[in-house]
Amino acid sequence: MRVMRVFIVGVVLAVIGILSGIVQDVRDAQAIPAFARKYDFACSVCHVPSFPKLNDFGNLFRDHGYQLGTDQELPTFEGLTKGYWPVSFRTTVGYQLQTKSGLTGLVSGQDTRATSGSFGFTGLDVLSFGILARDITFGIVYTPGLHSAGFNTGTSDSNLESAFIKLDNLQRFIGLGDNNYLMNFRVGKFELDLPFSEKRSPTLNTTFLVYHYTAGSPFIGGGAAGVTNPNDFGLGDNHAGAELAGIKPTALTNGYFRYSLNAISNSDINEAGSGGGRALQFYGHVTQSFGGYGVVSGQRVGLYGMYGRAPTTFNAAGCAAPPCGTGENSHTFSRMGIDASATWGGQVNVFGTWMFAKDSRNLFVTNPQEARWNGGFIEADYNPIALPKWLFIYRYDWITNSHRPDSTLVGNFNNLQGHTVAIRYNFMFTNRTDIAWHLEYNHLSDRRTAASLGDQHQNTMLVGFDFAL
């Protein structure tokens, strides 16, 4: 409740600042660098040591549409840069080892254990973000299908992870004001404005549980069957939709008020069953920061919510076979949460979120009940001044079910706890290439989901090199 009160006070202060005109232009507030190669800056200008996490400057540059407002950055510029569009490649190579316990063995009801390990690579991202024209920006992320990706654990799917167009300073386009980034419109497929971006996380092979949890479905798998839940929506995934977003500096708090309002398609929900749906769902996130953006300097509080509809029935008249995006008989689910971030001395960033979720009982068939759960994470990133090339990370994730989707499930079925420890050392952090040595260990416990209805445990270790060019 205390965090909620702080958030409400922050929002009120921000609104007062906006209404009373106690604001300043963003370009005057910060000198935001463009992409490293395009503007010949080191990557550390936009990133904390150990990419891809953005610092305060980098976050503002992203919010402003990857632009500074100079003629030299435009595609029509005929000078030396000739409208250069940044393109990047990223992957991680090394060795991954994983053990799982509580798996189904040869004898029914008995647990077994499996260990796997391999040299290899995570996959490949091909990224391009830039400017099509003044205040019109784009983003494309392509992941090719590769047979030996994921450290030889399976073929990766070829996919266009992101593809969007963004109109910045929308009020200028429609003749309502100057450049202040209070209204920006994006359409396509993109990452939602999450409390903390999973794409920008310095951890590599450990997901944020709260972004990907499905009620009733064991997270580790290979043990108890659990419950079929057609609502496989993941907050951490990229989704197709449209976003109205904005940012405004607030002089009263010496920080920033930000908002993001989204209408997204549910065509990517339950694709294996209903073929995906054709309904709209809605997501929103507002934040207020104090004394900076809240990543390298200052503090930040936020509030977010999601209202969705998961299709349960395949519409045979819509197409011959799924996925088609014509699924019907949709039922509702919701996600509501708070988030906060605090910094100390430019060395420590502690951030986290606490989310409350609910899935309609109509989503479930056997012994149906409404599913209610809460979860979140808290992470501490430490970049000591005395060791500027090192980043030390610890994160605690949890999921607690308060009401199970099947009345026959035991009380703590599928409750999760995860501990992640990681260390990154930056060999090179220039305006051409980034290379980091990475060591990461994660322990995950899944309650009462083993074949014997005991607990499942998963331990994953990764050591390798993360690099981008």
Long-range contacts (C-beta under 8 A, 24 or more apart in sequence): 3-301, 3-338, 3-340, 4-303, 4-338, 6-301, 7-288, 7-301, 7-302, 7-303, 7-338, 10-253, 10-257, 10-288, 10-289, 10-290, 10-301, 11-257, 11-286, 11-288, 13-250, 13-252, 13-253, 13-288, 14-248, 14-250, 14-252, 14-253, 14-257, 14-288, 15-257, 16-252, 17-248, 17-250, 17-251, 17-252, 17-253, 17-257, 18-182, 18-248, 18-250, 18-257, 22-250, 22-251, 22-252, 23-180, 23-248, 23-249, 23-250, 23-251, 24-249, 24-251, 25-179, 25-180, 25-249, 26-60, 26-64, 26-180, 26-181, 26-247, 26-249, 27-64, 27-68, 27-69, 27-179, 29-249, 30-56, 30-57, 30-60, 32-57, 32-60, 32-61, 32-64, 32-68, 33-57, 33-61, 33-68, 34-61, 34-66, 34-67, 34-68, 34-73, 35-66, 35-86, 35-129, 35-130, 36-430, 36-431, 36-432, 37-84, 37-86, 37-431, 37-432, 38-73, 38-81, 38-84, 38-86, 39-68, 39-73, 40-431, 41-431, 42-429, 42-430, 42-431, 43-429, 43-430, 43-431, 43-434, 44-429, 47-429, 48-202, 48-295, 48-296, 48-349, 48-381, 48-383, 48-391, 49-383, 49-388, 49-389, 49-390, 49-391, 49-424, 49-426, 49-429, 50-202, 50-383, 50-391, 50-424, 50-425, 50-426, 50-436, 51-429, 51-434, 51-436, 51-468, 52-90, 52-199, 52-200, 52-201, 52-202, 52-468, 53-200, 53-201, 53-202, 53-295, 53-381, 54-200, 54-295, 55-295, 55-296, 56-292, 56-293, 56-294, 56-295, 56-296, 56-297, 56-298, 59-293, 59-295, 60-247, 60-256, 60-293, 63-181, 63-245, 63-247, 63-258, 64-168, 64-181, 64-247, 65-131, 65-135, 65-137, 65-166, 65-168, 65-181, 65-184, 66-129, 66-130, 66-131, 66-137, 67-131, 67-134, 67-135, 67-137, 67-168, 69-134, 69-179, 73-131, 74-131, 74-133, 74-134, 75-130, 75-131, 75-132, 75-133, 76-133, 85-128, 85-130, 86-128, 86-129, 86-130, 87-126, 87-127, 87-128, 88-125, 88-126, 88-127, 88-128, 88-468, 88-469, 89-124, 89-125, 89-126, 89-127, 89-468, 89-469, 90-124, 90-125, 90-127, 90-466, 90-467, 90-468, 90-469, 91-121, 91-122, 91-123, 91-124, 91-125, 91-466, 91-467, 92-121, 92-122, 92-204, 92-438, 92-462, 92-464, 92-465, 92-466, 92-467, 93-120, 93-121, 93-464, 93-465, 93-467, 94-119, 94-120, 94-121, 94-438, 94-462, 94-463, 94-464, 94-465, 95-119, 95-120, 95-151, 95-462, 95-463, 95-464, 96-120, 96-151, 96-205, 96-460, 96-461, 96-462, 96-464, 97-460, 97-461, 97-462, 98-458, 98-459, 98-460, 98-461, 99-457, 99-458, 99-459, 100-220, 100-222, 100-456, 100-457, 100-458, 101-450, 101-456, 101-457, 101-458, 102-220, 102-222, 102-223, 102-446, 102-449, 102-450, 102-451, 102-452, 102-454, 102-455, 102-456, 102-457, 103-222, 103-223, 103-450, 103-451, 103-456, 104-222, 104-223, 104-451, 105-451, 108-451, 109-451, 109-452, 110-451, 110-452, 111-223, 111-450, 111-451, 111-452, 111-454, 112-451, 114-222, 116-153, 118-151, 118-152, 118-153, 119-151, 120-148, 120-149, 120-150, 120-151, 120-152, 121-148, 121-149, 121-151, 122-149, 122-150, 122-151, 122-204, 122-205, 123-149, 123-150, 123-156, 124-149, 125-161, 132-165, 135-167, 135-168, 135-169, 135-172, 135-173, 135-179, 136-165, 136-166, 136-167, 136-168, 137-165, 137-166, 137-168, 138-164, 138-165, 138-166, 139-163, 139-164, 139-166, 139-188, 139-190, 141-238, 160-189, 161-189, 161-238, 162-188, 162-189, 162-190, 162-191, 162-238, 163-188, 163-189, 164-188, 164-189, 164-190, 170-244, 180-248, 181-246, 181-247, 181-248, 182-246, 182-247, 182-248, 183-244, 183-246, 184-244, 184-245, 184-246, 185-242, 185-243, 185-244, 186-242, 186-243, 186-245, 187-241, 187-242, 187-243, 188-240, 189-238, 189-239, 189-240, 189-241, 190-238, 190-239, 190-241, 190-243, 191-238, 192-235, 192-239, 192-260, 192-262, 192-264, 192-283, 192-285, 193-243, 193-245, 193-258, 193-260, 193-262, 193-285, 194-235, 194-236, 194-285, 194-304, 195-285, 195-302, 195-304, 195-337, 195-339, 195-351, 195-353, 196-339, 196-341, 196-351, 196-352, 196-353, 196-379, 198-236, 202-381, 202-391, 202-393, 202-422, 202-424, 203-393, 203-395, 203-420, 203-422, 203-440, 204-422, 204-438, 204-440, 204-462, 204-466, 205-440, 205-442, 205-460, 205-462, 206-395, 206-418, 206-420, 206-440, 206-442, 206-460, 207-236, 208-236, 208-377, 208-397, 209-375, 209-377, 209-397, 209-398, 209-399, 209-416, 209-418, 210-235, 210-353, 210-355, 210-375, 210-376, 210-377, 210-397, 210-399, 211-235, 211-236, 212-236, 212-237, 213-357, 213-373, 213-375, 213-399, 213-416, 215-357, 215-359, 215-371, 215-373, 215-401, 215-404, 215-405, 215-414, 216-364, 216-371, 216-404, 216-405, 216-406, 216-409, 216-414, 217-414, 218-414, 218-446, 218-449, 218-456, 219-399, 219-414, 219-416, 219-444, 219-446, 219-449, 220-444, 220-446, 220-449, 220-456, 220-458, 222-456, 223-446, 223-449, 223-450, 223-451, 223-456, 224-448, 224-449, 224-450, 224-451, 224-453, 226-413, 226-414, 226-449, 227-364, 227-366, 227-405, 227-406, 227-409, 228-364, 228-365, 228-366, 229-359, 229-363, 229-364, 229-371, 229-405, 230-269, 230-270, 230-273, 230-274, 230-310, 230-311, 230-312, 230-363, 231-269, 231-270, 231-308, 231-310, 231-331, 231-333, 231-359, 231-363, 232-269, 232-270, 232-310, 233-266, 233-268, 233-269, 233-308, 233-310, 233-333, 235-306, 235-335, 237-268, 239-264, 239-265, 239-268, 240-264, 240-265, 240-267, 240-268, 241-265, 250-288, 253-288, 253-289, 253-290, 253-291, 254-290, 254-291, 254-292, 254-298, 255-288, 255-289, 255-290, 255-291, 255-292, 255-293, 255-294, 255-298, 255-300, 256-287, 256-288, 256-289, 256-293, 257-286, 257-287, 257-288, 258-285, 258-286, 258-287, 258-288, 258-289, 259-284, 259-285, 259-286, 259-287, 260-284, 260-285, 260-286, 265-325, 266-308, 266-309, 266-310, 266-311, 266-330, 267-323, 267-325, 269-308, 269-310, 269-311, 269-327, 270-310, 270-311, 270-312, 270-327, 271-322, 271-323, 272-322, 273-311, 273-312, 273-314, 273-322, 273-327, 274-311, 274-312, 274-313, 274-314, 274-315, 274-322, 274-327, 274-328, 274-329, 275-311, 275-314, 275-315, 275-318, 275-319, 275-321, 275-322, 275-323, 275-324, 275-325, 275-326, 275-327, 276-311, 276-322, 276-323, 276-324, 276-325, 276-326, 276-327, 277-309, 277-310, 277-311, 277-325, 277-326, 277-327, 277-328, 277-330, 278-311, 278-325, 278-326, 278-327, 279-309, 279-311, 279-330, 281-306, 281-307, 281-308, 281-309, 282-306, 282-307, 282-308, 283-307, 287-339, 292-343, 294-341, 294-342, 294-343, 295-341, 295-343, 295-349, 296-343, 296-346, 296-349, 297-343, 297-346, 298-343, 299-340, 299-341, 299-342, 299-343, 300-339, 300-340, 300-341, 300-342, 301-338, 301-339, 301-340, 302-338, 302-339, 302-340, 303-337, 303-338, 303-339, 304-335, 304-336, 304-337, 304-338, 304-339, 305-334, 305-335, 305-336, 305-337, 306-333, 306-334, 306-335, 306-336, 307-332, 307-333, 307-334, 308-332, 308-333, 308-334, 308-335, 309-333, 310-359, 310-363, 312-362, 312-363, 331-360, 331-362, 331-363, 332-360, 333-357, 333-358, 333-359, 333-360, 333-363, 334-358, 337-376, 345-385, 346-383, 346-385, 347-382, 347-383, 347-384, 347-385, 348-380, 348-381, 348-382, 348-383, 349-380, 349-381, 350-378, 350-379, 350-380, 350-381, 351-378, 351-379, 352-376, 352-377, 352-378, 352-379, 353-377, 359-405, 361-405, 363-405, 364-405, 364-406, 366-406, 367-406, 367-407, 367-408, 368-405, 368-406, 369-403, 369-404, 369-405, 369-406, 369-407, 370-403, 370-405, 371-401, 371-403, 371-404, 371-405, 372-401, 372-402, 372-403, 373-399, 373-400, 373-401, 373-402, 373-403, 374-399, 374-400, 374-402, 375-399, 375-400, 375-416, 389-425, 389-426, 389-427, 389-429, 390-423, 390-424, 390-425, 390-426, 391-423, 391-424, 391-425, 391-426, 392-422, 392-423, 393-420, 393-421, 393-422, 393-423, 393-424, 394-419, 394-420, 394-421, 394-422, 395-419, 395-420, 396-420, 410-448, 410-453, 412-447, 412-448, 413-447, 413-448, 413-449, 414-446, 414-447, 414-448, 414-449, 415-446, 415-447, 415-448, 416-444, 416-445, 416-446, 416-447, 417-444, 417-445, 418-442, 418-443, 418-444, 418-445, 419-443, 424-466, 432-469, 433-467, 433-468, 433-469, 434-467, 434-468, 434-469, 435-465, 435-466, 435-467, 436-465, 436-466, 436-467, 437-464, 437-465, 438-462, 438-463, 438-464, 438-465, 438-466, 439-463
